[in-house]
Amino acid sequence: MRRSWVCGRRGSREPGSQGRGRSRDACPGWWSREVVGPLLSLFVVIHATFNAVGRHRNDPRGVGQVMAIVGAVLLLAALVALGGYFLYRSLPSDGSSVSANASGASADVEEPENMGVLYVRVIGESSNVFVRVPGGDVLHDQVIRQGGSITFAQPPLEVTISDPAAVEVFVNGSQRDISDRDEDYSFTIGE
């Protein structure tokens, strides 16, 4: 007994099958043999193809792939942490924190042998200190707040101080009085 889809119902094509379906010739409209036959054969081909091929999916993740993903996440976290650290370090200080040496009453002066070639300490409110190698690299160009200091050990140096009255300057361990100089006072050490 051969069964086929006929007009939306399953029917039999056997002779003498007493009313168990209709033949294809009896189907109305577009359910004719010319339309249904090719569509059914196309359905059979598609169905057989998907049953033979199956679903396409990725293979389960291997150890190498998991390690690569973990490494990428760790690298991203390290870059974010370093970026935050350097951003924090680049922000200007607001000067609200006062160190023990910033009180002005402190008599702790570094020993002359520890001062190096140039030692600048701010005793006023603040001063911009610019230090560079003559005709070369800039070593320091920042505002130093009260109680702050810088030391340089290697000559030659070109030094510019924006507020000479606000700083104490020591050259080779001996104090140089520049408090009566004009703004942006410049001098050179050890050419």
C-alpha positions as CSV (number, residue, x, y, z in Angstrom):
1,M,0.0,0.0,0.0
2,R,1.4,3.3,-1.1
3,R,0.4,6.4,0.9
4,S,0.9,10.0,-0.3
5,W,-0.1,13.5,0.8
6,V,-3.3,14.5,-0.9
7,C,-5.1,17.8,-0.4
8,G,-3.7,18.2,3.1
9,R,-4.7,14.7,4.2
10,R,-3.1,11.4,4.0
11,G,-4.8,9.1,1.7
12,S,-4.4,5.8,-0.1
13,R,-4.0,5.3,-3.8
14,E,-4.9,1.6,-3.7
15,P,-7.8,0.7,-5.9
16,G,-10.8,-0.2,-3.9
17,S,-9.9,1.7,-0.8
18,Q,-13.4,2.7,-0.1
19,G,-13.3,6.4,0.7
20,R,-10.1,6.6,2.7
21,G,-8.9,9.7,0.9
22,R,-9.1,11.3,-2.5
23,S,-6.8,10.9,-5.4
24,R,-4.7,13.8,-6.5
25,D,-6.8,14.4,-9.5
26,A,-9.7,15.4,-7.2
27,C,-7.8,18.1,-5.4
28,P,-9.1,21.6,-6.1
29,G,-7.0,24.6,-7.3
30,W,-3.3,24.7,-6.9
31,W,-3.0,21.2,-5.4
32,S,-2.6,19.8,-8.7
33,R,-0.1,17.2,-9.6
34,E,2.1,19.7,-11.3
35,V,2.5,21.9,-8.1
36,V,2.3,19.3,-5.3
37,G,4.7,16.8,-6.8
38,P,7.7,19.1,-7.2
39,L,7.1,20.7,-3.8
40,L,6.9,17.3,-2.1
41,S,10.1,16.1,-3.8
42,L,11.9,19.4,-2.7
43,F,10.7,18.8,0.9
44,V,12.0,15.2,0.8
45,V,15.4,16.4,-0.5
46,I,15.6,19.2,2.2
47,H,14.5,16.8,4.9
48,A,17.0,14.2,3.9
49,T,19.8,16.7,3.7
50,F,19.3,18.1,7.2
51,N,19.0,14.6,8.6
52,A,22.3,13.6,7.0
53,V,24.2,16.8,7.8
54,G,22.8,17.7,11.3
55,R,23.1,21.0,13.0
56,H,26.3,23.1,12.6
57,R,27.8,24.1,15.9
58,N,31.2,24.9,17.3
59,D,33.3,22.2,18.9
60,P,33.5,22.4,22.7
61,R,36.1,24.9,23.9
62,G,39.5,23.4,24.4
63,V,42.1,24.2,27.0
64,G,44.1,26.4,24.7
65,Q,41.1,28.5,23.7
66,V,40.1,28.9,27.4
67,M,43.6,30.0,28.3
68,A,43.7,32.5,25.5
69,I,40.4,34.1,26.7
70,V,41.6,34.2,30.3
71,G,44.9,35.7,29.1
72,A,43.1,38.4,27.2
73,V,40.9,39.3,30.2
74,L,43.9,39.5,32.5
75,L,45.8,41.7,30.0
76,L,42.8,44.0,29.7
77,A,42.5,44.2,33.5
78,A,46.3,45.0,33.8
79,L,46.0,47.7,31.2
80,V,43.1,49.3,33.0
81,A,44.9,49.2,36.3
82,L,48.1,50.7,34.9
83,G,46.1,53.4,33.1
84,G,44.3,54.3,36.4
85,Y,47.6,54.3,38.3
86,F,49.3,56.7,35.8
87,L,46.3,58.9,35.6
88,Y,46.3,59.2,39.4
89,R,50.0,60.0,39.4
90,S,49.6,62.7,36.7
91,L,46.9,64.6,38.6
92,P,48.2,67.8,40.2
93,S,48.4,67.9,44.0
94,D,46.0,70.2,45.7
95,G,48.5,70.9,48.5
96,S,46.0,70.1,51.3
97,S,48.3,67.4,52.7
98,V,51.0,68.9,54.9
99,S,54.1,66.9,55.6
100,A,56.1,67.1,58.9
101,N,58.8,69.2,57.2
102,A,56.3,71.7,55.8
103,S,55.6,73.4,59.2
104,G,58.3,76.1,58.7
105,A,59.4,75.6,62.3
106,S,61.4,72.5,61.4
107,A,65.1,73.0,61.7
108,D,65.8,69.7,59.8
109,V,68.1,70.8,57.0
110,E,69.8,68.1,54.9
111,E,73.4,67.6,55.5
112,P,75.6,69.3,52.8
113,E,77.0,65.9,51.6
114,N,73.4,64.7,50.9
115,M,72.4,67.8,49.0
116,G,74.1,67.0,45.7
117,V,75.0,69.7,43.2
118,L,71.6,71.5,43.5
119,Y,69.1,71.4,46.4
120,V,66.0,73.6,46.3
121,R,63.6,73.8,49.2
122,V,60.4,75.9,49.1
123,I,59.9,77.9,52.3
124,G,57.2,80.2,50.9
125,E,53.8,79.2,49.6
126,S,55.0,77.7,46.3
127,S,57.4,78.3,43.4
128,N,57.7,76.9,39.9
129,V,61.2,75.4,39.5
130,F,62.5,74.6,36.0
131,V,65.7,72.6,35.7
132,R,67.3,71.2,32.5
133,V,70.6,70.1,31.1
134,P,72.0,73.2,29.1
135,G,70.7,72.9,25.6
136,G,69.2,69.5,26.3
137,D,66.7,67.5,28.3
138,V,64.2,69.1,30.7
139,L,64.7,67.4,34.1
140,H,62.1,69.3,36.2
141,D,59.3,71.8,35.4
142,Q,56.7,71.8,38.1
143,V,55.3,73.9,40.9
144,I,56.8,72.9,44.3
145,R,54.6,73.6,47.3
146,Q,55.7,74.7,50.7
147,G,58.0,72.2,52.4
148,G,58.7,70.4,49.1
149,S,62.3,70.0,47.8
150,I,64.3,68.7,44.9
151,T,67.9,67.5,44.6
152,F,70.1,67.0,41.5
153,A,73.4,65.3,41.6
154,Q,74.9,65.8,38.2
155,P,76.1,69.1,36.7
156,P,75.8,71.0,34.4
157,L,72.3,72.4,35.1
158,E,70.3,75.5,34.0
159,V,67.9,76.5,36.7
160,T,65.0,79.0,36.6
161,I,63.0,79.8,39.7
162,S,59.7,81.7,39.4
163,D,59.6,83.1,42.9
164,P,63.2,83.4,44.3
165,A,61.9,84.8,47.7
166,A,60.0,81.6,48.3
167,V,62.9,79.2,48.1
168,E,66.2,78.3,49.6
169,V,68.9,77.2,47.1
170,F,72.0,75.2,48.0
171,V,74.7,74.8,45.3
172,N,77.3,72.1,46.1
173,G,76.2,72.2,49.8
174,S,76.5,75.9,50.4
175,Q,73.4,78.2,50.5
176,R,73.0,80.8,47.7
177,D,70.9,83.7,48.7
178,I,68.5,84.6,45.8
179,S,65.7,86.1,47.8
180,D,66.3,89.6,46.5
181,R,66.3,88.6,42.8
182,D,63.5,89.3,40.3
183,E,60.9,86.8,39.2
184,D,62.0,84.0,36.9
185,Y,65.6,84.2,38.1
186,S,67.9,82.0,36.1
187,F,71.4,80.7,36.8
188,T,73.7,77.9,35.6
189,I,75.7,75.4,37.7
190,G,78.9,73.7,36.7
191,E,79.6,74.1,33.0
